[in-house]
Amino acid sequence: MTNNQRLKTIIIYGLLGAIALLTLFPLLWLISTALKSPTENIFQSPPQLLPSQPTLDNFSGVWQSLPFGQYLYNSTFVAVLTVGLNLLFCSLAAYPLARLSFPGRDWIFIAIVSTIMIPFQIVMIPLYILTVQMGLRNTYLGIIFPSLASAFGIFLLRQAFMGVPKEIEEAARMDGSSELGLWWDIMIPAIRPALVTLAIFVFIGSWSDFLWPLIVIQDETLYTLPLGVAKLAGTFSLDWRLVAAGSVISIAPALLLFIFLQRYIVPTETSSGVKG
């Protein structure tokens, strides 16, 4: 490597490191605030990222003051169920749009993808009315209802299905596989990277959703973590250390999920058409 190439590499990595530090600063400041003792000034300038007297009392205070364990269970249950149902319905919708031929297929796909441009606020009121009419208000299913399927998920999985080699499909048909068996035993294992990618996006979206649960849930025992953090901010508006601790508890599961599953986001070449 020449000196010019080495210098260019150093500059690029330096810029990327600076951008990463700038992006991570709010998260670092949040964690720092959650670990600071009541004697430390959290709004001093310049900000002090390393607490002089780190403590975990703020986290224990959050658990003791509000039923954060119940909020954590609610968010986990809703997010996991949302992911499972979203993957099921999106894959069932995407498969025929990718692998079957029928009149109007392309127009149906265009119509579905076009809904991505519609803001949620436009359909929020009709969704709420439908949710109430179905008796789903103040229920877990009421929170999950708008996320049962998504245009983005159908688009993503359709593109993944289209990338599966036709030879695998033809071999399965010659072995007598039914259409449903072909979808479940051949296609689903072949698009695992796309499924994991969609699962991550759906989980993070469901985990961090605040507006829809706020609208459809009035029973505090069904509150998810975002609603719990909002209540925490209202209860302890003068103690931002507790609010920061609650926020850290709220974002930690989604952050850990992304860290452990990020390697699956990169699409991989289809190497097998059988479940394994």
N, C-alpha and C positions, 0 to 999 in steps of 0.2 A: 504494500500500500504506500503510495507516494505521500509526500507532505501535504499537498493540496487536498488529496482525498481524505487524509486523516483530519485535517482542519475542517473540511466540509462535514465529516461525520460528527466531530465534536460540536460544531455549531448546530447541526440538526438535533442532536440529542439534548443539547442545552436548551434549545427552544421548546422541544417536547417536554422536557422536565419542568420548565417554567410554566408551561400551559397546564400540565398535570397538577403542579402545586397550586396554581391559581384556582383550578377547578375543585381541588380537594380542600381548599382553605375553609369554606363554610362548614364542611363536615368536621374538620379538625377543631374548629372553634366551638362547634356544638358539643363534641366530646369533652373538650377542655372545660367548658362551662358546667357540664354535668359532673365533673370531677372536682370542682372547686368548692372550698369550704365557705361558710357564710361570711368569714372575715375578709375574703378576697373580693376585689372590685372587678366585676366581669365586664364593665364598660370602659375600662381605662384605655388610654391612647398613648402609644401604640398598644395593640392587644397583646396580652401575655398568654401564649399557647400552653406553656407548661405550668400547671398549678404548683404553687409553692407549698401547699399543704393538701395534696390529693386525698379525697375521701369518697367512699361509696355510700355515704349516708343519704345522698339525694336519691339513689336508686331504691334503697330500702324505704325511704319516705314515700315514694310513689306507690309502692306495693301496699303500704300500710294505709294510705289515705284514700285510695280508690280501688275497686275490684279489677285491677289490671290483669290478673290471671284470667278472669272471665272474658275480658276484652280480647286477650291474646287467643283464647280458645275460639271465640266467635270469629275473629279474623282468619285463623288457621282453617277452621271448618269451612267458612265461606270461600276462601281462596282455593283450597284443595278441591272442593266440589265444583267450583267454577271452572277450574282448569280441566278436570275430568270431563265435564259435560261439554265444554267448548271444544276440546279435542275430538270428542265423539261426533258432535253435530257438524263441525267444520269439515272433518274428514269424510263423513258421509255425503256432504254436499259437494265437496271438491272432487271426489272420485269420479262420479259420472260426468262432471264438467271437463275432466281431463282425459278419460279413457273410453268413454262411450260416445256414440254418434246418435243424435236425435235432433229433430227439427227445432230451430230456435236456440240451440245450445249456446252459441256465441253471444246472442243478444241477451240471454239470461245472465251470462257471466258479466257482460258489460253493465247491465242494470245493477247487479250486486256490487260490483266494484265502484260504481258511481255513488253509492250510498256513503262511501268513505268521506265524501265532501260535505255531507250533511252534519252540522254541529249537533252534539248531544242535546244542547239546550232547546233545539227546535222540536225534538221528539220527546222531550222530558215530560211535558204535560200529558200527551196521549198515553205514554207509557205508565204514568202514575194512575191515570183513570182506569186503564186496563188492569193494572195491578190490584187496584181497589176492587174492581168488579169481579176479579178472580179470587178474591178473599186472601190475597197474599201480603197484605199490609201487616207490618210487625211480624214478619216471618223471615227465616233464613232464605227460603226460596224467593221471597220478594226482593231481597238484595241481589240474588243471583240472576233473576229473570232477564234483565237487559243484556247480560253477558253470556247467554246460552250459546250464541254463535256470533261471529263477527265477519264483516266483509274482508277485513285484512287477513283473518285466519283462513278463510276460504281461498283467497287469492294466493297466499303463501303455500298452502298445501296443494292447490291445483298445480302450481308451478313445479312443486316437488314430485307430484305424481307423473307429470309429463316427462320428467327426467329419468324415470325408470325404464330400462331397456325393454323393448317389445318382446324380445326373445324369452324373457322370464315369464311374461304374461302368456305367451303362446304355449310355452311348455306346461304351464299350470292348466291351461284349458285342455290340452291334449291328455292330461292326467285325470280329467273329469272334474276339475274344480268348479264349484258354483261361483256365481258373481259375488255373493257375500263372502264365500270362502276365499276367493281371490283377493278381495279387499282386505280381509282380516289376516290371512296367513302369508300373503305375498307382499302386498303393497304397503301395509302398515310397518312391518319390519324394515322395508327398504327405504322408508323416508324418516327414520328415527331422528336424524339431525334436525330436520324441519319441525318435527313434532316437539322436540325439546326446546327449540328456539321459540316456537309459539307458546309453549307452556310457560317459559320464563316471562315473556311479555304479558301473558294473561295473568299470571300470578302477581307480578309487580303492579299491574293495573288494578286488579281486584284488591290487593293488600293496601294500596295507597288511596283507594277511592274514598272520597269524603262526601261529595255532593249527593249522590243517589242514596246512600245509607241515611244521610241526614234527613232526606225527604220522606223515605218510606218507613223509617224506624222511629218510634216514640218510646218504646219500652227500653229503659236503660240497661236491662239485663241482656239485651241483644246488641248493645253498642259494639262496634268494631274499634280497633286501635286508633284510627284517625279521629273518631268521635270522642274516644276516651282522652286523647291528647288535647283536643279542643276543650273538653270539660275541665281538664287539668289546668289549662291556661286560664280559664275563667275562675277556677277555685283558688289558684295561687298566682294571681296576676302580678303580685309584687315579688315573687320568688321565681325568677327565671331559671334558677338552677334545677328546680324540680321539673319545670317544663322541658328543659333540655334533656334531663334524664329520661323523662317519658318519651321524648322524641327519639332518643338513641335506642330505647327498648323497641320502639315502633319500627324503625328502619333496619335494625340488625338482622332479622330473619330474611328479609328480601335481599339484603346485601350479601349475606352468606350464601343464599341460594344461587345468586348470580356468580359469585366467585367459584363455587364448586361445579357449576354446570356451564360456565362460559366456553369451555373447550368444545362443547357440542354445538355451539352456534355456527361454527365454521362448517359449511356443507362438505360432506365427504362423498367420495365416489361410491356408487352402489356396488357392493361386493357380494351380496347374497340376497336371494329372494325367498329365503325360508326363515321361519321364526327360530331364534336361538338366543 
